[in-house]
Amino acid sequence: MKVVLFVTRDEGKRKLLKSCFPGDHLFIESNGDNNSWTVLNDLVKGIVLVDIDCSEAETWLKQAIKVKPGLVYIGVGQFREHAKSLSKYLYDCIFAPYDQWEMEKTLERAWEKIALLDSNEQGNNVNEESFIAKHAEAVGKPGQLAEGYPSRPWAKVLSDFSRALNNRLDRDRFLDLFLDAVKELVPVGKIAVLLKSQTGEDYFIAAQRGLNPALQRKTQFKATEGIISWLSANDRILHLNEADHSEKNHFPGGLLQEMKMLHAVVAIPFMAHGKLNGALCLGEKITGSRFYEKEIELLYTICGNIAIALDDIGLHEQLYNQKIYIESILHLMNSGVIAIDNNHLITTFNKRAGDIFKESPEDLIGRDLRNLPSPFGDLLYETLISGRKYNKEEYIFNREKIPLEVSTYRMVNEANQILGSVMIVDDITARKQVENERHQAEQLEVLNSFVSQLAHEIKNPMVTIKTFTQMLPEKYEDSSFRNNFYYTVKQEVKRLNEIIDQLIAYSSPLMYKYEIIELHDLIDSAFELLNEQGQGTNIKISKEYSKKRAKVKADRVSMSRAISYLLKYLLEASGNEGDINIKTYVKEEKNGDMVAKILLSDTKTKVKQEELNELFSPLSIKPDKSVSLGLPVSKKTVEEHGGELKAVQPEGDTVKFGIVIPAYTAESDSKKGELINGK
């Protein structure tokens, strides 16, 4: 341990010097009062920095060198003339402005001198042996401890230790009770407990009696030096007057210095599972008598139990801190978190979940999951029992009409044993509102672009109607003109009506009138709509309907119209020359849902890939260079029926439209009694 004592009354100078001080040194501050002499006496080896600008510097130095001639004294100040007058007392000087590099080099030279002094075996032995001899009578040599049993109230002593060992939730309280019990067993004046830091690289004074509190706050003990190093290597009691003869009576680096600073004559290890958790350092007895052998043996045994208890306390603190950490995260999360255990009891219900469901976490935690609003308790139960995960499924919390996004997961341990299930809940009201606003903005943008293109589409039939209307008075008597007028105006009005219907269907939310319809009847209705418009009558149509009859829940008019728009596109794209192919399939998905699939294609229609990607855009151009909302309306209608519409074109093949829509068969209906995925 590299200890440096800095003696000054100048607070500004103390702060400046401390800011450029090496981090591997113990920096002890003093203003030259009686406390400085206490610290000075405790230094076996070290450096003393003295403020030479102080008027009392010379007097203090004379007395300090007289008391501790073996230390290295370095002057610190601004004025070189002060250093000259004190040069006979000082090894070196550091002048303002203070520089970290200069400080490190000066201290390095000072430690080299200390090492040189240590190499003088005679001087070193005198220094160490004088300190050891001072305490030899109180400690006794190993094997020469006082024999017999000390006179102690053993019942109270053991009761105190038992009381300490039973208090394992608060480390500070635990150590206080332990030190009280130790002092009851061995009445010493000074006592300290060293414990490992969180990093494990050094140890600190965790509790003490009789030592300077400032020393407790600042002192760190390295694991590779001094007391800690010796105890780790030997796993036995360290006596101050013990010397390892194999090392010529030299203690490990810094050991004597650390013992002196702690006023310790005995150090007992806290060993647990082969690792040193800390140490108990005892000073002299207040009576000056020797330690009893039985006292030390008992303390060694108790310290082993203390080490295990400290492990337990550390584990408890770690688990407690993790619990607080997790609870803090849960408290601050924007998502609601609900968890249940294997007994179906609610174990977690964070603040956000309480805000969403308008429930108090305190009222629900520990209660049965049936206290959760429906269907959220059912979802948690299903995930716990079957392992089914819900991933960002949307549900409406009926009580508040709030749209929620729910995900559930089963919790298992490393052995794959089920621990419970957890649900993540998000209130997506704001997201839905933003999506609606964005959708409305997109629709408005599309509408603005579409209107300019649509104006031309509307103008064409209007011009035809206007022309025939202007000619009507002159040619009214012409029956062929009247017949032509009737047919032409009727078709143009239908065309206008279709454009308006598409515009309304795309830009406005529709109210669907659902009914149960045979899938194939729905397709036939789409052909009827085409025929009413005079299309599809001269085209060869190939139908490959599934043998398994299926029903769908749909709005007959809207869904038939959606299919007719797809057929109309194929007819117009092929120039009314290609053959139309229709295939239907009915199958059960992996999740058990029944779906119906409709595949529409022809033998001629081919488009470029970039055009295929834009088919469902309201701004796409039809094959006849006109605009239409037919395909966008088809996609919107199918999706609002819970289905999916895609356009694909396999390499070398023609365009194919695929519709997938929820359905059920007679068999599935009899089993489940309701429409799968129905609205």
LUMLUM-285532 format. One record per residue (C-alpha): residue in three letters; x, y, z. Coordinates in steps of 0.02 Angstrom, whole numbers, padded with zeros to 5 digits, always signed. Layout:
ALAXYZ
...
END
This chain:
MET+00000+00000+00000
LYS+00075+00167-00054
VAL+00026+00293+00080
VAL+00057+00481+00065
LEU+00018+00604+00205
PHE-00007+00785+00149
VAL+00009+00915+00288
THR-00062+01087+00244
ARG-00189+01214+00304
ASP-00216+01284+00129
GLU-00378+01207+00064
GLY-00349+01272-00113
LYS-00176+01195-00121
ARG-00245+01030-00054
LYS-00375+01022-00194
LEU-00249+01067-00330
LEU-00125+00937-00272
LYS-00257+00802-00253
SER-00318+00830-00431
CYS-00149+00776-00503
PHE-00116+00637-00380
PRO-00086+00457-00444
GLY-00235+00343-00421
ASP-00136+00198-00347
HIS-00089+00297-00189
LEU-00185+00319-00026
PHE-00194+00509-00005
ILE-00217+00559+00178
GLU-00248+00742+00216
SER-00203+00833+00378
ASN-00191+01013+00435
GLY-00047+00981+00554
ASP-00152+00957+00712
ASN-00142+00813+00836
ASN-00224+00697+00710
SER-00074+00715+00595
TRP+00040+00645+00731
THR-00076+00495+00753
VAL-00067+00457+00567
LEU+00121+00489+00564
ASN+00149+00364+00705
ASP+00048+00233+00608
LEU+00158+00249+00453
VAL+00294+00116+00443
LYS+00343+00163+00266
GLY+00278+00308+00164
ILE+00295+00485+00101
VAL+00251+00646+00190
LEU+00211+00801+00087
VAL+00234+00962+00186
ASP+00170+01135+00139
ILE+00333+01235+00147
ASP+00241+01400+00125
CYS+00169+01378+00300
SER+00261+01477+00435
GLU+00260+01327+00551
ALA+00332+01207+00422
GLU+00509+01202+00495
THR+00448+01170+00674
TRP+00334+01031+00616
LEU+00469+00951+00508
LYS+00596+00950+00650
GLN+00474+00861+00766
ALA+00414+00740+00629
ILE+00590+00686+00580
LYS+00630+00660+00763
VAL+00478+00547+00784
LYS+00486+00461+00613
PRO+00659+00477+00536
GLY+00629+00329+00418
LEU+00496+00418+00313
VAL+00530+00521+00156
TYR+00483+00706+00169
ILE+00445+00810+00014
GLY+00409+00997+00011
VAL+00262+01072-00083
GLY+00247+01258-00115
GLN+00263+01410-00225
PHE+00422+01494-00162
ARG+00593+01418-00194
GLU+00675+01518-00053
HIS+00568+01421+00071
ALA+00634+01259-00002
LYS+00814+01319+00016
SER+00792+01357+00201
LEU+00713+01186+00231
SER+00823+01083+00113
LYS+00910+00992+00254
TYR+00743+00914+00305
LEU+00677+00875+00131
TYR+00717+00739+00005
ASP+00639+00836-00141
CYS+00518+00979-00182
ILE+00368+01005-00295
PHE+00333+01184-00349
ALA+00176+01265-00418
PRO+00098+01254-00545
TYR+00074+01072-00500
ASP+00091+00949-00643
GLN+00034+00767-00641
TRP+00188+00706-00734
GLU+00305+00796-00615
MET+00207+00730-00466
GLU+00218+00550-00527
LYS+00405+00562-00562
THR+00442+00642-00393
LEU+00344+00509-00300
GLU+00428+00373-00405
ARG+00599+00435-00350
ALA+00540+00442-00170
TRP+00481+00261-00174
GLU+00648+00210-00249
LYS+00732+00287-00099
ILE+00614+00194+00017
ALA+00657+00032-00073
LEU+00841+00073-00051
LEU+00815+00100+00135
ASP+00722-00066+00145
SER+00869-00154+00065
ASN+00972-00105+00216
GLU+00931-00262+00315
GLN+00993-00194+00480
GLY+00889-00038+00472
ASN+00739-00133+00410
ASN+00747-00263+00549
VAL+00765-00128+00680
ASN+00613-00038+00612
GLU+00502-00193+00602
GLU+00565-00278+00758
SER+00542-00120+00862
PHE+00359-00118+00812
ILE+00338-00307+00835
ALA+00425-00307+01002
LYS+00310-00171+01064
HIS+00160-00286+01042
ALA+00241-00457+01072
GLU+00193-00462+01253
ALA+00010-00427+01214
VAL-00004-00553+01072
GLY+00118-00688+01117
LYS+00213-00792+00990
PRO+00124-00928+00894
GLY+00110-01075+01010
GLN+00138-00961+01161
LEU-00038-00890+01178
ALA-00113-00888+01352
GLU-00179-01059+01398
GLY-00343-01106+01479
TYR-00514-01027+01460
PRO-00546-00843+01489
SER-00677-00795+01615
ARG-00822-00740+01505
PRO-01013-00749+01513
TRP-01011-00883+01379
ALA-01200-00897+01366
LYS-01213-00712+01326
VAL-01065-00717+01206
LEU-01136-00862+01107
SER-01308-00783+01112
ASP-01235-00623+01038
PHE-01150-00719+00897
SER-01311-00816+00863
ARG-01407-00653+00858
ALA-01285-00583+00730
LEU-01292-00739+00621
ASN-01482-00735+00621
ASN-01484-00555+00556
ARG-01438-00587+00373
LEU-01543-00460+00280
ASP-01448-00301+00324
ARG-01259-00313+00307
ASP-01220-00156+00409
ARG-01332-00213+00551
PHE-01258-00388+00539
LEU-01080-00320+00555
ASP-01127-00206+00701
LEU-01198-00354+00797
PHE-01045-00459+00752
LEU-00922-00326+00815
ASP-01022-00308+00976
ALA-01011-00496+01002
VAL-00823-00496+00964
LYS-00791-00359+01091
GLU-00890-00457+01217
LEU-00777-00607+01186
VAL-00611-00513+01171
PRO-00615-00337+01243
VAL-00501-00248+01120
GLY-00483-00061+01094
LYS-00479-00064+00905
ILE-00562-00183+00783
ALA-00596-00181+00596
VAL-00684-00291+00468
LEU-00612-00293+00292
LEU-00729-00349+00151
LYS-00708-00376-00034
SER-00769-00236-00147
GLN-00894-00268-00286
THR-00756-00272-00416
GLY-00661-00403-00314
GLU-00496-00315-00350
ASP-00477-00235-00179
TYR-00546-00236-00001
PHE-00613-00096+00108
ILE-00652-00064+00292
ALA-00835-00111+00304
ALA-00852-00087+00493
GLN-00736-00033+00633
ARG-00723+00016+00815
GLY-00596+00139+00880
LEU-00517+00190+00713
ASN-00517+00359+00628
PRO-00677+00369+00521
ALA-00578+00463+00387
LEU-00464+00312+00373
GLN-00615+00198+00349
ARG-00678+00303+00204
LYS-00514+00317+00109
THR-00414+00158+00137
GLN-00414+00020+00007
PHE-00319-00145+00024
LYS-00259-00230-00134
ALA-00294-00415-00154
THR-00115-00446-00213
GLU-00027-00360-00068
GLY-00011-00355+00120
ILE-00139-00429+00238
ILE-00259-00490+00104
SER-00123-00575+00003
TRP-00053-00664+00156
LEU-00222-00724+00220
SER-00275-00785+00046
ALA-00115-00885+00028
ASN-00110-00959+00205
ASP-00291-00972+00262
ARG-00245-00958+00446
ILE-00231-00830+00583
LEU-00099-00694+00558
HIS-00004-00635+00713
LEU+00090-00473+00704
ASN+00248-00545+00784
GLU+00249-00692+00664
ALA+00385-00690+00532
ASP+00410-00811+00390
HIS+00589-00874+00418
SER+00598-00930+00238
GLU+00585-00748+00190
LYS+00713-00684+00316
ASN+00580-00616+00431
HIS+00512-00501+00297
PHE+00324-00481+00288
PRO+00240-00475+00116
GLY+00243-00305+00035
GLY+00143-00177+00134
LEU+00082-00300+00267
LEU+00168-00216+00414
GLN+00111-00045+00353
GLU-00070-00103+00342
MET-00066-00187+00514
LYS+00005-00028+00589
MET-00128+00082+00509
LEU-00265-00032+00575
HIS-00180-00044+00747
ALA-00200-00232+00723
VAL-00101-00369+00809
VAL-00208-00514+00746
ALA-00295-00542+00579
ILE-00420-00685+00556
PRO-00479-00734+00381
PHE-00660-00746+00323
MET-00644-00900+00212
ALA-00794-00976+00121
HIS-00784-01109-00014
GLY-00597-01083-00031
LYS-00612-00895-00062
LEU-00565-00751+00052
ASN-00718-00642+00082
GLY-00632-00528+00206
ALA-00540-00521+00371
LEU-00564-00477+00554
CYS-00421-00367+00620
LEU-00402-00352+00809
GLY-00300-00226+00906
GLU-00227-00248+01079
LYS-00339-00292+01225
ILE-00385-00143+01329
THR-00309-00231+01481
GLY-00143-00261+01392
SER-00155-00448+01425
ARG-00123-00587+01300
PHE-00255-00668+01192
TYR-00311-00840+01249
GLU-00284-00981+01126
LYS-00465-01035+01146
GLU-00523-00858+01107
ILE-00428-00855+00942
GLU-00484-01031+00895
LEU-00665-00988+00931
LEU-00653-00828+00830
TYR-00576-00923+00684
THR-00723-01045+00684
ILE-00850-00906+00700
CYS-00766-00807+00559
GLY-00792-00957+00444
ASN-00978-00948+00480
ILE-00973-00760+00458
ALA-00895-00783+00286
ILE-01038-00898+00233
ALA-01165-00777+00306
LEU-01085-00634+00208
ASP-01104-00739+00050
ASP-01288-00760+00091
ILE-01307-00574+00124
GLY-01221-00535-00041
LEU-01337-00653-00132
HIS-01487-00579-00044
GLU-01431-00402-00090
GLN-01402-00456-00270
LEU-01575-00534-00283
TYR-01654-00385-00196
ASN-01566-00262-00311
GLN-01619-00365-00462
LYS-01797-00365-00398
ILE-01794-00175-00375
TYR-01713-00156-00546
ILE-01845-00263-00631
GLU-01986-00178-00535
SER-01917-00008-00586
ILE-01913-00061-00768
LEU-02090-00130-00756
HIS-02148+00029-00671
LEU-02074+00139-00807
MET-02125+00031-00956
ASN-02249+00101-01080
SER-02321-00074-01100
GLY-02431-00164-00976
VAL-02354-00324-00907
ILE-02457-00462-00825
ALA-02387-00629-00768
ILE-02461-00782-00685
ASP-02379-00934-00604
ASN-02420-01119-00613
ASN-02553-01097-00480
HIS-02645-00974-00593
LEU-02606-00832-00472
ILE-02562-00658-00535
THR-02379-00625-00491
THR-02349-00467-00592
PHE-02467-00325-00636
ASN-02369-00166-00670
LYS-02426+00014-00659
ARG-02456+00030-00846
ALA-02568-00124-00845
GLY-02665-00043-00703
ASP-02685+00116-00807
ILE-02747+00018-00958
PHE-02871-00093-00866
LYS-02917+00036-00733
GLU-02866-00084-00595
SER-02752-00064-00445
PRO-02597-00179-00451
GLU-02609-00202-00262
ASP-02786-00269-00279
LEU-02740-00400-00411
ILE-02567-00465-00369
GLY-02583-00632-00279
ARG-02761-00661-00337
ASP-02831-00788-00461
LEU-02815-00747-00646
ARG-03004-00751-00662
ASN-03002-00577-00586
LEU-02925-00513-00749
PRO-03043-00435-00877
SER-03105-00553-01012
PRO-03031-00620-01126
PHE-02857-00576-01062
GLY-02856-00700-00920
ASP-02910-00836-01043
LEU-02766-00793-01159
LEU-02640-00808-01017
TYR-02715-00974-00964
GLU-02712-01043-01141
THR-02529-00994-01161
LEU-02486-01074-00993
ILE-02576-01238-01030
SER-02550-01262-01218
GLY-02398-01154-01251
ARG-02489-01057-01388
LYS-02412-00885-01412
TYR-02510-00733-01463
ASN-02402-00610-01560
LYS-02467-00432-01569
GLU-02649-00485-01583
GLU-02776-00344-01576
TYR-02921-00349-01452
ILE-03049-00223-01396
PHE-03061-00196-01208
ASN-03249-00189-01205
ARG-03266-00099-01039
GLU-03174+00055-01105
LYS-03185+00020-01292
ILE-02996+00032-01302
PRO-02900-00055-01444
LEU-02761-00160-01367
GLU-02614-00255-01442
VAL-02578-00415-01346
SER-02431-00536-01347
THR-02415-00687-01233
TYR-02269-00802-01192
ARG-02243-00957-01088
MET-02102-00942-00959
VAL-01987-01090-00931
ASN-01824-01116-00837
GLU-01660-01190-00899
ALA-01728-01365-00870
ASN-01878-01320-00981
GLN-01995-01329-00831
ILE-02147-01217-00847
LEU-02144-01069-00727
GLY-02296-00974-00788
SER-02349-00859-00929
VAL-02332-00673-00962
MET-02432-00549-01064
ILE-02373-00386-01142
VAL-02517-00264-01171
ASP-02509-00100-01267
ASP-02645+00031-01285
ILE-02640+00067-01472
THR-02773+00203-01470
ALA-02647+00337-01520
ARG-02570+00224-01652
LYS-02741+00186-01724
GLN-02782+00370-01728
VAL-02619+00408-01818
GLU-02650+00264-01939
ASN-02825+00328-01973
GLU-02761+00505-01999
ARG-02623+00442-02114
HIS-02747+00333-02207
GLN-02864+00480-02228
ALA-02720+00588-02286
GLU-02668+00455-02412
GLN-02846+00438-02471
LEU-02859+00626-02490
GLU-02698+00631-02589
VAL-02757+00488-02697
LEU-02925+00570-02718
ASN-02847+00734-02773
SER-02738+00644-02901
PHE-02879+00533-02955
VAL-03004+00672-02977
SER-02899+00755-03110
GLN-02888+00591-03205
LEU-03070+00549-03170
ALA-03132+00713-03241
HIS-03083+00652-03413
GLU-03171+00485-03385
ILE-03331+00573-03333
LYS-03321+00699-03473
ASN-03324+00567-03611
PRO-03497+00494-03571
MET-03562+00669-03532
VAL-03509+00728-03704
THR-03599+00581-03783
ILE-03757+00613-03682
LYS-03750+00800-03721
THR-03728+00768-03907
PHE-03875+00647-03917
THR-03983+00764-03811
GLN-03948+00910-03929
MET-03994+00804-04080
LEU-04152+00734-04000
PRO-04274+00876-04051
GLU-04223+00864-04234
LYS-04222+00674-04248
TYR-04354+00625-04122
GLU-04466+00554-04260
ASP-04325+00440-04318
SER-04357+00275-04228
SER-04182+00209-04262
PHE-04109+00366-04184
ARG-04220+00348-04032
ASN-04168+00166-04008
ASN-03985+00213-04028
PHE-04010+00359-03908
TYR-04089+00246-03777
TYR-03952+00113-03785
THR-03806+00236-03792
VAL-03865+00350-03652
LYS-03910+00199-03542
GLN-03733+00127-03561
GLU-03650+00294-03528
VAL-03756+00322-03372
LYS-03706+00147-03311
ARG-03526+00192-03342
LEU-03545+00352-03241
ASN-03634+00259-03104
GLU-03496+00128-03095
ILE-03363+00262-03081
ILE-03458+00347-02940
ASP-03488+00180-02850
GLN-03302+00141-02858
LEU-03258+00313-02793
ILE-03378+00295-02646
ALA-03321+00118-02607
TYR-03138+00167-02604
SER-03146+00333-02513
SER-03282+00298-02383
PRO-03303+00163-02250
LEU-03441+00045-02303
MET-03572-00041-02196
TYR-03577-00221-02253
LYS-03734-00326-02243
TYR-03662-00497-02202
GLU-03748-00659-02245
ILE-03697-00840-02266
ILE-03667-00874-02451
GLU-03609-01024-02550
LEU-03437-00982-02620
HIS-03481-01034-02796
ASP-03645-00935-02792
LEU-03540-00782-02753
ILE-03432-00810-02908
ASP-03586-00838-03015
SER-03658-00673-02952
ALA-03498-00587-03010
PHE-03525-00654-03187
GLU-03704-00593-03185
LEU-03643-00418-03148
LEU-03524-00428-03296
ASN-03662-00489-03410
GLU-03774-00344-03357
GLN-03637-00228-03421
GLY-03628-00323-03585
GLN-03462-00405-03548
GLY-03405-00585-03540
THR-03543-00655-03649
ASN-03428-00705-03792
ILE-03284-00769-03687
LYS-03245-00951-03650
ILE-03251-00976-03462
SER-03172-01128-03380
LYS-03231-01166-03202
GLU-03143-01294-03091
TYR-03242-01285-02930
SER-03189-01379-02774
LYS-03291-01534-02738
LYS-03296-01483-02556
ARG-03434-01354-02545
ALA-03391-01205-02438
LYS-03483-01056-02369
VAL-03420-00882-02332
LYS-03487-00741-02229
ALA-03495-00591-02344
ASP-03594-00446-02413
ARG-03661-00523-02574
VAL-03666-00361-02675
SER-03497-00293-02621
MET-03403-00457-02634
SER-03481-00503-02802
ARG-03435-00332-02867
ALA-03256-00353-02804
ILE-03237-00517-02900
SER-03320-00441-03055
TYR-03191-00300-03057
LEU-03052-00430-03064
LEU-03138-00523-03205
LYS-03170-00360-03297
TYR-02986-00315-03288
LEU-02937-00482-03365
LEU-03065-00462-03503
GLU-03011-00286-03548
ALA-02825-00326-03534
SER-02845-00473-03656
GLY-02949-00372-03777
ASN-03098-00485-03741
GLU-03007-00626-03829
GLY-02928-00732-03693
ASP-03010-00876-03602
ILE-03053-00851-03418
ASN-03003-00988-03295
ILE-03078-01000-03121
LYS-03022-01125-02989
THR-03078-01142-02809
TYR-02999-01233-02663
VAL-03055-01266-02485
LYS-02924-01315-02356
GLU-02888-01312-02171
GLU-02739-01208-02112
LYS-02612-01266-01982
ASN-02700-01165-01847
GLY-02863-01256-01882
ASP-02947-01114-01978
MET-03041-01158-02137
VAL-03010-01048-02290
ALA-03077-01037-02466
LYS-02960-00993-02610
ILE-03013-00921-02778
LEU-02889-00916-02922
LEU-02934-00805-03073
SER-02830-00800-03232
ASP-02841-00791-03421
THR-02736-00853-03566
LYS-02669-00687-03632
THR-02646-00550-03501
LYS-02464-00512-03464
VAL-02391-00355-03383
LYS-02219-00291-03336
GLN-02160-00321-03158
GLU-02169-00137-03111
GLU-02347-00130-03177
LEU-02392-00288-03078
ASN-02336-00203-02917
GLU-02449-00054-02954
LEU-02606-00148-03006
PHE-02698-00108-02845
SER-02645+00074-02841
PRO-02789+00194-02874
LEU-02676+00290-02993
SER-02638+00140-03104
ILE-02686+00150-03288
LYS-02801+00019-03364
PRO-02749-00074-03523
ASP-02860+00042-03625
LYS-02764+00192-03551
SER-02911+00244-03442
VAL-02915+00252-03251
SER-03020+00146-03135
LEU-03038+00110-02950
GLY-03100-00066-02985
LEU-02945-00162-02927
PRO-02911-00051-02774
VAL-03094-00072-02722
SER-03079-00260-02744
LYS-02927-00267-02630
LYS-03008-00157-02499
THR-03169-00259-02500
VAL-03080-00427-02485
GLU-02969-00366-02343
GLU-03117-00292-02249
HIS-03198-00464-02260
GLY-03047-00535-02169
GLY-02967-00602-02328
GLU-02817-00570-02437
LEU-02799-00524-02621
LYS-02637-00541-02720
ALA-02583-00528-02901
VAL-02442-00638-02966
GLN-02367-00677-03133
PRO-02256-00833-03138
GLU-02112-00821-03259
GLY-02175-00852-03436
ASP-02356-00860-03378
THR-02503-00740-03370
VAL-02572-00631-03228
LYS-02662-00726-03092
PHE-02772-00654-02954
GLY-02782-00753-02792
ILE-02915-00725-02659
VAL-02905-00809-02489
ILE-03056-00784-02378
PRO-03113-00863-02212
ALA-03239-01000-02240
TYR-03315-01156-02167
THR-03384-01318-02231
ALA-03536-01414-02174
GLU-03422-01527-02071
SER-03330-01386-01985
ASP-03495-01298-01955
SER-03567-01448-01866
LYS-03411-01465-01760
LYS-03389-01284-01709
GLY-03562-01215-01731
GLU-03497-01049-01795
LEU-03403-00970-01937
ILE-03215-00982-01918
ASN-03136-00809-01923
GLY-03309-00737-01951
LYS-03344-00554-01925
END
